[in-house]
Amino acid sequence: MEWFIKVLKQFSDFKTRARRKEYWMFTLFSVIISGILTLIDTNLGTEVNTGTGLFGGIYSLLILVPSLAVGVRRLHDVGKSGWMLLVALIPLIGAIWLLILFCKDSQPQENKWGANPKEI
């Protein structure tokens, strides 16, 4: 849970690097929270026609900027620009390419976005 809180505290940091563990732990907790909120929305009847519920929709909006920030920092860690997130707009291929980049190990040396977070 500390990784999730760390990302929320760094919600506006688009200039440094994020380890794989930070990104994937944030993603894991975010999916768990979304699942719980979906169950709550279903049980309370607060679902909308779009398939999302009131609480899930609010959570998605609140977590949007921190999710983008940790994605950009993760791309910086593998030596790519944060603009590479736009690759996700390419159907199927973009999502696969981003998944590969998010799973890659950190660049061992310092890059233009800072020192390797594993060594700090």
MOLINWO-V275005 format. One record per residue. N is the residue number from 0. RES is the residue in one letter. SS is DSSP state (hx for helix, st for strand, lp for the rest). Layout:
N;RES;SS  N;RES;SS
This chain:
0;M;lp  1;E;hx  2;W;hx  3;F;hx  4;I;hx  5;K;hx  6;V;hx  7;L;hx  8;K;hx  9;Q;lp  10;F;lp  11;S;lp  12;D;lp  13;F;lp  14;K;lp  15;T;lp  16;R;lp  17;A;lp  18;R;lp  19;R;hx  20;K;hx  21;E;hx  22;Y;hx  23;W;hx  24;M;hx  25;F;hx  26;T;hx  27;L;hx  28;F;hx  29;S;hx  30;V;hx  31;I;hx  32;I;hx  33;S;hx  34;G;hx  35;I;hx  36;L;hx  37;T;hx  38;L;hx  39;I;hx  40;D;hx  41;T;hx  42;N;hx  43;L;hx  44;G;lp  45;T;lp  46;E;st  47;V;lp  48;N;lp  49;T;lp  50;G;lp  51;T;lp  52;G;st  53;L;hx  54;F;hx  55;G;hx  56;G;hx  57;I;hx  58;Y;hx  59;S;hx  60;L;hx  61;L;hx  62;I;hx  63;L;hx  64;V;hx  65;P;hx  66;S;hx  67;L;hx  68;A;hx  69;V;hx  70;G;hx  71;V;hx  72;R;hx  73;R;hx  74;L;hx  75;H;hx  76;D;hx  77;V;lp  78;G;lp  79;K;lp  80;S;lp  81;G;hx  82;W;hx  83;M;hx  84;L;hx  85;L;hx  86;V;hx  87;A;hx  88;L;hx  89;I;lp  90;P;lp  91;L;lp  92;I;hx  93;G;hx  94;A;hx  95;I;hx  96;W;hx  97;L;hx  98;L;hx  99;I;hx  100;L;hx  101;F;hx  102;C;hx  103;K;lp  104;D;lp  105;S;lp  106;Q;lp  107;P;lp  108;Q;lp  109;E;lp  110;N;st  111;K;lp  112;W;lp  113;G;st  114;A;lp  115;N;lp  116;P;lp  117;K;lp  118;E;lp  119;I;lp
